Amino acid sequence: MPPRKVQACRFATHAPSSCVPVTIIVSVDSSGNALAGSSQLPAISDDGRFIVFSTQVPLPGGGITSDVFIHDTCNSSNGPVASCMPSTTTVSLGVGGAPANGPSDSTSHAVSGDGRFVVFSSSATNLIAGGNPAAQVFVRDTCTSSSGSISGCTPSTVLISIDGTGTPTGGFGAALSDDGHFAAFQTIMAGLQQILRAATGF
């Protein structure tokens, strides 16, 4: 498949006359092929370059699970990104890059403004070192933003659905602040659904 050419029309008083608005499919792999399962729950970075979404993934032995992905379009409101090839990266990874052992989901407010941080909920228990309870909320540092790859940064995932003592509370339906420093999520406390805010540590 030839490289996909995408041109963004900047929101200015006078748009370039050569600019033609286009719509592209972003729920694809890094080769541009459509993913094998249905995709949903998209979130987009401030400049439109990065899109986060959830996709149902067929399991080798039958059945399906759900993973969270981020797609780098290599194109933003500032135009094409030099020396960049569109790519799709799994966000909901286990420790050491292993596949998550449970389903994960994103939300419509799942990505920081610069596209670097992603918040998601997951039933997987292998997302952080030492393991974690199921049905929690996590933030992933992808180490890539609208400014490019972050020097000296290693992608990592942290558990944020914890109380003041560090005990996991469980959580779902998360949203991330524009700078990635805070996340809000839903949890059940004393039989009632409550909203919590957590510092992500990033």
Phi and psi restraints in degrees (value plus and minus 20) as a CYANA .aco file:
   2 PRO   PHI     -89.1   -49.1
   2 PRO   PSI     135.5   175.5
   3 PRO   PHI     -76.8   -36.8
   3 PRO   PSI     120.7   160.7
   4 ARG   PHI    -102.3   -62.3
   4 ARG   PSI     111.7   151.7
   5 LYS   PHI    -122.9   -82.9
   5 LYS   PSI     103.3   143.3
   6 VAL   PHI    -145.0  -105.0
   6 VAL   PSI     109.1   149.1
   7 GLN   PHI    -138.4   -98.4
   7 GLN   PSI     105.8   145.8
   8 ALA   PHI    -116.6   -76.6
   8 ALA   PSI     117.3   157.3
   9 CYS   PHI    -113.5   -73.5
   9 CYS   PSI      98.4   138.4
  10 ARG   PHI     -92.2   -52.2
  10 ARG   PSI     123.9   163.9
  11 PHE   PHI    -103.3   -63.3
  11 PHE   PSI      72.3   112.3
  12 ALA   PHI    -155.6  -115.6
  12 ALA   PSI     150.3   190.3
  13 THR   PHI     -79.9   -39.9
  13 THR   PSI     -59.5   -19.5
  14 HIS   PHI    -146.1  -106.1
  14 HIS   PSI      85.6   125.6
  15 ALA   PHI     -92.3   -52.3
  15 ALA   PSI     126.7   166.7
  16 PRO   PHI     -75.5   -35.5
  16 PRO   PSI     116.4   156.4
  17 SER   PHI     -84.8   -44.8
  17 SER   PSI     -41.8    -1.8
  18 SER   PHI    -105.9   -65.9
  18 SER   PSI     -21.5    18.5
  19 CYS   PHI    -104.5   -64.5
  19 CYS   PSI     108.1   148.1
  20 VAL   PHI    -141.4  -101.4
  20 VAL   PSI      96.2   136.2
  21 PRO   PHI     -78.8   -38.8
  21 PRO   PSI     117.5   157.5
  22 VAL   PHI    -155.1  -115.1
  22 VAL   PSI     136.6   176.6
  23 THR   PHI    -139.7   -99.7
  23 THR   PSI     111.1   151.1
  24 ILE   PHI    -145.6  -105.6
  24 ILE   PSI     136.4   176.4
  25 ILE   PHI    -106.7   -66.7
  25 ILE   PSI     109.7   149.7
  26 VAL   PHI    -131.9   -91.9
  26 VAL   PSI     -30.1     9.9
  27 SER   PHI    -103.5   -63.5
  27 SER   PSI      46.4    86.4
  28 VAL   PHI    -152.5  -112.5
  28 VAL   PSI     146.7   186.7
  29 ASP   PHI    -103.9   -63.9
  29 ASP   PSI    -196.6  -156.6
  30 SER   PHI     -89.8   -49.8
  30 SER   PSI     -31.5     8.5
  31 SER   PHI    -114.7   -74.7
  31 SER   PSI     -21.1    18.9
  32 GLY   PHI      70.6   110.6
  32 GLY   PSI     -13.3    26.7
  33 ASN   PHI    -107.1   -67.1
  33 ASN   PSI     118.9   158.9
  34 ALA   PHI     -79.5   -39.5
  34 ALA   PSI     120.2   160.2
  35 LEU   PHI     -88.8   -48.8
  35 LEU   PSI     138.7   178.7
  36 ALA   PHI     -94.8   -54.8
  36 ALA   PSI     -38.5     1.5
  37 GLY   PHI    -139.3   -99.3
  37 GLY   PSI     152.6   192.6
  38 SER   PHI     -90.0   -50.0
  38 SER   PSI     123.8   163.8
  39 SER   PHI    -136.9   -96.9
  39 SER   PSI     130.8   170.8
  40 GLN   PHI    -178.8  -138.8
  40 GLN   PSI    -199.6  -159.6
  41 LEU   PHI      34.4    74.4
  41 LEU   PSI      36.4    76.4
  42 PRO   PHI     -96.2   -56.2
  42 PRO   PSI     129.8   169.8
  43 ALA   PHI    -156.6  -116.6
  43 ALA   PSI     129.6   169.6
  44 ILE   PHI    -153.3  -113.3
  44 ILE   PSI     122.2   162.2
  45 SER   PHI     -90.0   -50.0
  45 SER   PSI     144.9   184.9
  46 ASP   PHI     -77.1   -37.1
  46 ASP   PSI     -58.7   -18.7
  47 ASP   PHI    -112.8   -72.8
  47 ASP   PSI     -16.8    23.2
  48 GLY   PHI      62.3   102.3
  48 GLY   PSI     -18.8    21.2
  49 ARG   PHI     -93.9   -53.9
  49 ARG   PSI     -63.1   -23.1
  50 PHE   PHI    -127.3   -87.3
  50 PHE   PSI     117.6   157.6
  51 ILE   PHI    -147.0  -107.0
  51 ILE   PSI     108.0   148.0
  52 VAL   PHI    -123.8   -83.8
  52 VAL   PSI     122.2   162.2
  53 PHE   PHI    -178.6  -138.6
  53 PHE   PSI     145.1   185.1
  54 SER   PHI    -127.2   -87.2
  54 SER   PSI     124.0   164.0
  55 THR   PHI    -155.9  -115.9
  55 THR   PSI     117.1   157.1
  56 GLN   PHI     -93.6   -53.6
  56 GLN   PSI     107.8   147.8
  57 VAL   PHI    -136.4   -96.4
  57 VAL   PSI     102.9   142.9
  58 PRO   PHI     -84.1   -44.1
  58 PRO   PSI     118.2   158.2
  59 LEU   PHI    -111.8   -71.8
  59 LEU   PSI     126.7   166.7
  60 PRO   PHI     -75.3   -35.3
  60 PRO   PSI     -57.1   -17.1
  61 GLY   PHI    -112.0   -72.0
  61 GLY   PSI     -10.1    29.9
  62 GLY   PHI      86.3   126.3
  62 GLY   PSI     140.9   180.9
  63 GLY   PHI      61.8   101.8
  63 GLY   PSI    -198.6  -158.6
  64 ILE   PHI    -157.5  -117.5
  64 ILE   PSI     139.0   179.0
  65 THR   PHI    -151.2  -111.2
  65 THR   PSI    -196.4  -156.4
  66 SER   PHI    -151.9  -111.9
  66 SER   PSI     111.6   151.6
  67 ASP   PHI    -143.1  -103.1
  67 ASP   PSI     139.5   179.5
  68 VAL   PHI    -125.5   -85.5
  68 VAL   PSI     114.9   154.9
  69 PHE   PHI    -147.5  -107.5
  69 PHE   PSI     138.1   178.1
  70 ILE   PHI    -146.7  -106.7
  70 ILE   PSI     110.5   150.5
  71 HIS   PHI    -129.6   -89.6
  71 HIS   PSI     106.4   146.4
  72 ASP   PHI    -116.3   -76.3
  72 ASP   PSI      91.4   131.4
  73 THR   PHI     -98.0   -58.0
  73 THR   PSI     -34.8     5.2
  74 CYS   PHI      42.0    82.0
  74 CYS   PSI       3.4    43.4
  75 ASN   PHI    -167.9  -127.9
  75 ASN   PSI     116.8   156.8
  76 SER   PHI    -160.1  -120.1
  76 SER   PSI    -193.6  -153.6
  77 SER   PHI     -84.5   -44.5
  77 SER   PSI     -34.6     5.4
  78 ASN   PHI    -114.8   -74.8
  78 ASN   PSI     -17.5    22.5
  79 GLY   PHI      84.4   124.4
  79 GLY   PSI    -195.2  -155.2
  80 PRO   PHI     -81.2   -41.2
  80 PRO   PSI     125.5   165.5
  81 VAL   PHI    -112.5   -72.5
  81 VAL   PSI     103.4   143.4
  82 ALA   PHI     -82.5   -42.5
  82 ALA   PSI     122.2   162.2
  83 SER   PHI      36.1    76.1
  83 SER   PSI      14.8    54.8
  84 CYS   PHI    -141.3  -101.3
  84 CYS   PSI     114.1   154.1
  85 MET   PHI    -131.8   -91.8
  85 MET   PSI     111.7   151.7
  86 PRO   PHI     -73.2   -33.2
  86 PRO   PSI     118.9   158.9
  87 SER   PHI    -170.5  -130.5
  87 SER   PSI     136.1   176.1
  88 THR   PHI    -143.6  -103.6
  88 THR   PSI     109.7   149.7
  89 THR   PHI    -144.8  -104.8
  89 THR   PSI     118.2   158.2
  90 THR   PHI     -93.9   -53.9
  90 THR   PSI     109.5   149.5
  91 VAL   PHI    -112.2   -72.2
  91 VAL   PSI     -61.6   -21.6
  92 SER   PHI    -103.8   -63.8
  92 SER   PSI      48.8    88.8
  93 LEU   PHI    -121.7   -81.7
  93 LEU   PSI     129.4   169.4
  94 GLY   PHI     -99.9   -59.9
  94 GLY   PSI     159.6   199.6
  95 VAL   PHI     -78.9   -38.9
  95 VAL   PSI     114.6   154.6
  96 GLY   PHI      53.2    93.2
  96 GLY   PSI      -6.6    33.4
  97 GLY   PHI      66.0   106.0
  97 GLY   PSI     -11.6    28.4
  98 ALA   PHI     -89.2   -49.2
  98 ALA   PSI     133.0   173.0
  99 PRO   PHI     -81.1   -41.1
  99 PRO   PSI     122.5   162.5
 100 ALA   PHI     -83.2   -43.2
 100 ALA   PSI     121.0   161.0
 101 ASN   PHI    -114.8   -74.8
 101 ASN   PSI       1.4    41.4
 102 GLY   PHI    -180.5  -140.5
 102 GLY   PSI     145.1   185.1
 103 PRO   PHI     -89.9   -49.9
 103 PRO   PSI     129.0   169.0
 104 SER   PHI    -153.0  -113.0
 104 SER   PSI     131.4   171.4
 105 ASP   PHI    -159.2  -119.2
 105 ASP   PSI     127.8   167.8
 106 SER   PHI    -120.8   -80.8
 106 SER   PSI    -195.9  -155.9
 107 THR   PHI    -158.0  -118.0
 107 THR   PSI     157.8   197.8
 108 SER   PHI     -96.0   -56.0
 108 SER   PSI     -23.3    16.7
 109 HIS   PHI    -148.4  -108.4
 109 HIS   PSI      25.2    65.2
 110 ALA   PHI    -114.6   -74.6
 110 ALA   PSI     -26.0    14.0
 111 VAL   PHI    -146.7  -106.7
 111 VAL   PSI     124.2   164.2
 112 SER   PHI     -89.0   -49.0
 112 SER   PSI     144.7   184.7
 113 GLY   PHI     -78.3   -38.3
 113 GLY   PSI     -54.7   -14.7
 114 ASP   PHI    -112.4   -72.4
 114 ASP   PSI     -18.1    21.9
 115 GLY   PHI      63.3   103.3
 115 GLY   PSI     -18.9    21.1
 116 ARG   PHI     -98.4   -58.4
 116 ARG   PSI     -62.4   -22.4
 117 PHE   PHI    -127.0   -87.0
 117 PHE   PSI     122.3   162.3
 118 VAL   PHI    -151.4  -111.4
 118 VAL   PSI     110.8   150.8
 119 VAL   PHI    -124.3   -84.3
 119 VAL   PSI     121.9   161.9
 120 PHE   PHI    -175.9  -135.9
 120 PHE   PSI     138.5   178.5
 121 SER   PHI    -124.6   -84.6
 121 SER   PSI     132.2   172.2
 122 SER   PHI    -174.2  -134.2
 122 SER   PSI     126.7   166.7
 123 SER   PHI    -115.7   -75.7
 123 SER   PSI     -20.0    20.0
 124 ALA   PHI     -88.4   -48.4
 124 ALA   PSI     132.0   172.0
 125 THR   PHI    -136.5   -96.5
 125 THR   PSI      -8.0    32.0
 126 ASN   PHI    -144.7  -104.7
 126 ASN   PSI      10.5    50.5
 127 LEU   PHI    -109.0   -69.0
 127 LEU   PSI     -39.2     0.8
 128 ILE   PHI    -150.0  -110.0
 128 ILE   PSI     139.5   179.5
 129 ALA   PHI     -78.4   -38.4
 129 ALA   PSI     113.3   153.3
 130 GLY   PHI      67.0   107.0
 130 GLY   PSI     -26.0    14.0
 131 GLY   PHI      65.3   105.3
 131 GLY   PSI     149.7   189.7
 132 ASN   PHI    -173.0  -133.0
 132 ASN   PSI     135.9   175.9
 133 PRO   PHI     -84.6   -44.6
 133 PRO   PSI     138.4   178.4
 134 ALA   PHI     -94.7   -54.7
 134 ALA   PSI     147.3   187.3
 135 ALA   PHI      38.8    78.8
 135 ALA   PSI      38.7    78.7
 136 GLN   PHI    -146.0  -106.0
 136 GLN   PSI     154.9   194.9
 137 VAL   PHI    -135.7   -95.7
 137 VAL   PSI     118.3   158.3
 138 PHE   PHI    -152.8  -112.8
 138 PHE   PSI     137.8   177.8
 139 VAL   PHI    -143.3  -103.3
 139 VAL   PSI     113.4   153.4
 140 ARG   PHI    -129.6   -89.6
 140 ARG   PSI     108.5   148.5
 141 ASP   PHI    -112.5   -72.5
 141 ASP   PSI      91.0   131.0
 142 THR   PHI    -101.1   -61.1
 142 THR   PSI     -33.9     6.1
 143 CYS   PHI      46.8    86.8
 143 CYS   PSI      -3.5    36.5
 144 THR   PHI    -154.5  -114.5
 144 THR   PSI     114.0   154.0
 145 SER   PHI    -156.5  -116.5
 145 SER   PSI    -194.6  -154.6
 146 SER   PHI     -82.1   -42.1
 146 SER   PSI     -39.8     0.2
 147 SER   PHI    -107.5   -67.5
 147 SER   PSI     -25.8    14.2
 148 GLY   PHI      93.9   133.9
 148 GLY   PSI    -189.8  -149.8
 149 SER   PHI     -88.4   -48.4
 149 SER   PSI     120.6   160.6
 150 ILE   PHI    -107.3   -67.3
 150 ILE   PSI      97.4   137.4
 151 SER   PHI     -81.9   -41.9
 151 SER   PSI     113.4   153.4
 152 GLY   PHI      55.0    95.0
 152 GLY   PSI     -11.2    28.8
 153 CYS   PHI    -118.8   -78.8
 153 CYS   PSI     115.2   155.2
 154 THR   PHI    -133.2   -93.2
 154 THR   PSI     104.6   144.6
 155 PRO   PHI     -72.2   -32.2
 155 PRO   PSI     116.7   156.7
 156 SER   PHI    -169.8  -129.8
 156 SER   PSI     138.4   178.4
 157 THR   PHI    -145.0  -105.0
 157 THR   PSI     115.3   155.3
 158 VAL   PHI    -144.0  -104.0
 158 VAL   PSI     125.9   165.9
 159 LEU   PHI    -104.1   -64.1
 159 LEU   PSI     105.9   145.9
 160 ILE   PHI    -136.8   -96.8
 160 ILE   PSI     -30.8     9.2
 161 SER   PHI    -104.3   -64.3
 161 SER   PSI      52.7    92.7
 162 ILE   PHI    -151.9  -111.9
 162 ILE   PSI     136.6   176.6
 163 ASP   PHI    -112.6   -72.6
 163 ASP   PSI    -190.2  -150.2
 164 GLY   PHI     -84.7   -44.7
 164 GLY   PSI     -37.8     2.2
 165 THR   PHI    -116.8   -76.8
 165 THR   PSI     -20.4    19.6
 166 GLY   PHI      68.5   108.5
 166 GLY   PSI     -12.3    27.7
 167 THR   PHI    -104.0   -64.0
 167 THR   PSI     110.2   150.2
 168 PRO   PHI     -79.5   -39.5
 168 PRO   PSI     114.9   154.9
 169 THR   PHI    -121.9   -81.9
 169 THR   PSI     -35.0     5.0
 170 GLY   PHI      61.9   101.9
 170 GLY   PSI     133.5   173.5
 171 GLY   PHI    -197.8  -157.8
 171 GLY   PSI     143.5   183.5
 172 PHE   PHI    -183.7  -143.7
 172 PHE   PSI     153.2   193.2
 173 GLY   PHI      38.6    78.6
 173 GLY   PSI      29.4    69.4
 174 ALA   PHI    -106.0   -66.0
 174 ALA   PSI     134.7   174.7
 175 ALA   PHI    -154.2  -114.2
 175 ALA   PSI     129.8   169.8
 176 LEU   PHI    -138.7   -98.7
 176 LEU   PSI     120.8   160.8
 177 SER   PHI     -89.1   -49.1
 177 SER   PSI     142.0   182.0
 178 ASP   PHI     -80.5   -40.5
 178 ASP   PSI     -54.7   -14.7
 179 ASP   PHI    -110.9   -70.9
 179 ASP   PSI     -22.5    17.5
 180 GLY   PHI      58.8    98.8
 180 GLY   PSI     -16.3    23.7
 181 HIS   PHI     -99.7   -59.7
 181 HIS   PSI     -45.0    -5.0
 182 PHE   PHI    -153.5  -113.5
 182 PHE   PSI     131.0   171.0
 183 ALA   PHI    -154.5  -114.5
 183 ALA   PSI     129.0   169.0
 184 ALA   PHI    -140.3  -100.3
 184 ALA   PSI     125.8   165.8
 185 PHE   PHI    -174.3  -134.3
 185 PHE   PSI     144.8   184.8
 186 GLN   PHI    -113.8   -73.8
 186 GLN   PSI     126.4   166.4
 187 THR   PHI    -171.5  -131.5
 187 THR   PSI     147.8   187.8
 188 ILE   PHI    -126.9   -86.9
 188 ILE   PSI     103.4   143.4
 189 MET   PHI    -152.6  -112.6
 189 MET   PSI     103.9   143.9
 190 ALA   PHI      33.6    73.6
 190 ALA   PSI      17.3    57.3
 191 GLY   PHI      61.9   101.9
 191 GLY   PSI     -18.8    21.2
 192 LEU   PHI    -137.8   -97.8
 192 LEU   PSI     127.0   167.0
 193 GLN   PHI    -100.9   -60.9
 193 GLN   PSI     103.3   143.3
 194 GLN   PHI    -142.9  -102.9
 194 GLN   PSI     141.4   181.4
 195 ILE   PHI    -131.0   -91.0
 195 ILE   PSI     107.5   147.5
 196 LEU   PHI    -136.5   -96.5
 196 LEU   PSI     130.1   170.1
 197 ARG   PHI    -134.1   -94.1
 197 ARG   PSI     116.0   156.0
 198 ALA   PHI    -150.3  -110.3
 198 ALA   PSI     123.3   163.3
 199 ALA   PHI     -97.7   -57.7
 199 ALA   PSI     113.8   153.8
 200 THR   PHI    -102.3   -62.3
 200 THR   PSI     -40.8    -0.8
 201 GLY   PHI      67.8   107.8
 201 GLY   PSI     -20.8    19.2
